Amino acid sequence: MSPLSPVCDKFSAQKYQGGTGCWQGPNRATTVRLRCGPSTALLSASEPSRCEYLLELESPAACREPPREHEEHDEL
């Protein structure tokens, strides 16, 4: 799997709702999208709709297999 490809399962996004209300608007809500990456980092943050936020994160925790730092081998 490429380090930047998304994990396509039910755990690849988290939705948080019922936040504090915006002035003359809806309650705040945030969607967090996770994808596999070599380190934990915030890739982007946006507000696609009023008081609705989108965070895109990468993390090794989102990978199906842990990243390999080195090849393992048996000593003789």
Backbone bond lengths (Angstrom), bond angles and torsions (degrees), N, CA, C in turn:
res aa  C-N    CA-C-N  psi(-1)  N-CA   C-N-CA  omega(-1)  CA-C   N-CA-C  phi
1 M - - - 1.454 - - 1.519 108.41 -
2 S 1.285 116.76 135.17 1.457 122.21 177.58 1.529 109.12 -67.36
3 P 1.334 117.85 142.31 1.456 119.66 -178.17 1.518 114.04 -58.85
4 L 1.324 118.83 -23.86 1.459 119.93 -177.48 1.519 113.20 -105.16
5 S 1.319 117.73 6.82 1.464 118.49 179.05 1.527 109.46 -80.51
6 P 1.320 117.75 145.28 1.458 119.92 -178.07 1.518 111.78 -73.02
7 V 1.302 115.48 151.42 1.450 120.87 172.31 1.522 105.85 -85.46
8 C 1.312 116.95 118.51 1.465 120.50 -174.81 1.517 109.75 -97.16
9 D 1.297 116.87 78.31 1.446 121.84 174.66 1.524 108.35 -150.48
10 K 1.319 115.83 -179.06 1.460 118.90 -174.85 1.520 113.52 -69.26
11 F 1.336 118.00 -9.09 1.453 120.95 -179.83 1.522 112.94 -99.86
12 S 1.327 118.49 6.49 1.459 120.83 -177.16 1.533 113.12 -82.03
13 A 1.312 117.85 -6.04 1.466 121.15 177.13 1.529 109.31 -146.67
14 Q 1.312 114.79 146.27 1.462 121.63 177.07 1.513 107.82 -127.90
15 K 1.328 116.64 137.66 1.468 121.72 -178.91 1.521 108.40 -117.85
16 Y 1.318 116.00 125.97 1.457 122.43 177.18 1.525 107.47 -114.38
17 Q 1.345 116.42 124.03 1.466 121.17 -176.82 1.514 110.40 -127.27
18 G 1.325 115.99 167.46 1.461 121.09 174.96 1.517 113.37 79.43
19 G 1.317 117.41 28.32 1.464 121.04 176.88 1.517 110.93 -73.24
20 T 1.308 116.16 -174.67 1.461 120.15 179.34 1.528 109.79 -62.97
21 G 1.292 115.49 150.59 1.459 120.24 -178.19 1.519 112.33 -74.21
22 C 1.316 115.72 141.94 1.461 120.97 172.93 1.523 108.00 -78.23
23 W 1.312 116.42 155.58 1.451 119.44 178.05 1.527 108.43 -62.29
24 Q 1.301 117.44 120.78 1.475 125.10 -178.06 1.529 111.48 52.37
25 G 1.312 116.62 39.85 1.457 119.81 -179.03 1.517 111.52 -149.89
26 P 1.326 115.77 -171.60 1.459 120.81 -178.41 1.534 111.19 -76.86
27 N 1.328 115.84 171.18 1.457 120.60 172.43 1.523 108.88 -67.61
28 R 1.312 115.64 146.77 1.464 119.86 -179.60 1.529 110.84 -67.66
29 A 1.340 115.64 147.40 1.456 122.88 177.07 1.524 107.98 -143.34
30 T 1.328 116.04 148.05 1.461 120.97 -179.63 1.520 109.59 -134.06
31 T 1.328 116.02 136.43 1.457 122.17 171.19 1.516 107.19 -111.36
32 V 1.338 116.04 130.56 1.461 121.88 177.61 1.523 106.94 -112.63
33 R 1.325 116.87 119.04 1.462 122.04 176.84 1.519 108.57 -101.73
34 L 1.321 115.90 130.21 1.455 121.97 -178.02 1.517 110.44 -111.01
35 R 1.335 116.53 141.47 1.447 120.32 172.99 1.519 109.45 -143.29
36 C 1.294 114.50 157.53 1.452 122.64 -177.47 1.527 110.16 -65.25
37 G 1.329 116.31 135.42 1.452 120.72 177.32 1.512 110.52 -160.37
38 P 1.319 117.61 165.35 1.461 121.56 -175.44 1.532 114.43 -71.85
39 S 1.324 117.54 -21.29 1.463 121.09 178.91 1.522 108.47 -146.96
40 T 1.319 116.59 165.83 1.457 120.34 178.66 1.525 108.62 -84.24
41 A 1.340 115.44 120.79 1.466 119.83 -176.89 1.523 110.09 -153.02
42 L 1.319 115.51 146.00 1.460 121.92 172.21 1.523 107.16 -82.56
43 L 1.327 116.96 119.41 1.459 121.36 -178.49 1.522 111.80 -88.83
44 S 1.334 116.59 -39.13 1.464 119.28 179.24 1.524 109.99 -160.08
45 A 1.319 114.46 157.34 1.460 122.79 175.04 1.522 106.58 -139.65
46 S 1.334 116.22 131.42 1.464 119.35 -178.74 1.529 109.75 -147.05
47 E 1.309 114.50 169.85 1.469 122.41 177.10 1.530 107.10 -126.55
48 P 1.366 116.47 81.70 1.465 119.59 -176.10 1.528 113.87 -64.52
49 S 1.319 117.68 -27.99 1.467 122.93 175.36 1.526 107.32 -135.63
50 R 1.298 115.53 161.67 1.460 119.98 -179.21 1.526 110.49 -57.22
51 C 1.320 116.09 122.31 1.466 124.30 177.25 1.533 113.63 66.96
52 E 1.316 117.77 14.89 1.467 122.87 174.58 1.519 107.43 -118.82
53 Y 1.314 115.30 120.86 1.460 120.93 -172.74 1.524 110.18 -110.88
54 L 1.321 115.75 150.35 1.457 122.81 178.51 1.521 107.95 -128.70
55 L 1.340 115.90 121.68 1.460 122.14 176.45 1.515 107.70 -114.29
56 E 1.318 117.33 133.26 1.460 121.84 176.17 1.517 108.06 -115.25
57 L 1.345 115.32 122.07 1.453 122.63 -176.56 1.517 110.32 -122.21
58 E 1.332 115.78 150.51 1.457 119.92 168.20 1.513 107.15 -119.75
59 S 1.345 115.31 148.87 1.454 120.18 -178.56 1.519 109.75 -163.28
60 P 1.332 118.03 147.12 1.456 119.72 173.54 1.536 111.17 -63.78
61 A 1.337 116.67 -23.80 1.466 120.36 179.06 1.526 111.88 -65.69
62 A 1.321 117.83 -19.36 1.463 121.61 179.78 1.528 112.43 -90.03
63 C 1.322 117.33 -1.74 1.467 120.86 -179.00 1.527 109.96 -82.70
64 R 1.311 115.83 144.55 1.462 119.88 176.28 1.522 110.76 -67.58
65 E 1.319 117.26 -36.34 1.459 122.64 176.30 1.518 107.67 -122.96
66 P 1.344 117.42 140.57 1.464 117.98 179.46 1.525 111.03 -62.97
67 P 1.325 117.46 144.31 1.464 119.67 179.13 1.529 110.11 -63.95
68 R 1.320 115.85 143.56 1.462 120.47 -179.95 1.519 109.25 -94.37
69 E 1.313 115.33 125.43 1.460 119.86 178.07 1.518 110.72 -86.77
70 H 1.339 115.93 -32.34 1.458 120.83 179.40 1.527 108.43 -156.80
71 E 1.272 116.11 158.23 1.462 121.59 178.22 1.531 108.49 -77.68
72 E 1.322 115.67 135.01 1.456 119.87 175.82 1.514 109.56 -86.02
73 H 1.326 115.66 148.09 1.453 120.06 176.37 1.519 109.23 -149.97
74 D 1.315 115.95 158.13 1.462 121.70 178.77 1.520 109.64 -91.23
75 E 1.306 115.04 136.13 1.467 120.18 175.00 1.513 108.57 -82.63
76 L 1.311 117.20 144.68 1.469 121.69 176.46 1.496 110.82 -91.40
